[in-house]
Amino acid sequence: MTYKKGDRLALVHTTDPHTELKPGDQGTVTGFDAGLSILYVAWDSGSGLSMLLADGDEVRPA
């Protein structure tokens, strides 16, 4: 899947054990590195956690 800056999404799952994000939290895409499968997100909660799609993080359109 391709993501564009400004796309809205919701978290399905993250493999990061230290984040306070939970499934359903929403954010806005700030960038996408297709080569590394890294999705940069400004979460509405204030978190800046990036999604490592190749490592099991999952998001869906909001």
Secondary structure as GFF3:
##gff-version 3
##sequence-region A 1 62
A	DSSP	beta_strand	8	13	.	.	.	ID=ss1
A	DSSP	beta_strand	26	33	.	.	.	ID=ss2
A	DSSP	beta_strand	38	43	.	.	.	ID=ss3
A	DSSP	beta_strand	51	52	.	.	.	ID=ss4
A	DSSP	three_ten_helix	53	55	.	.	.	ID=ss5
A	DSSP	beta_strand	58	61	.	.	.	ID=ss6
###
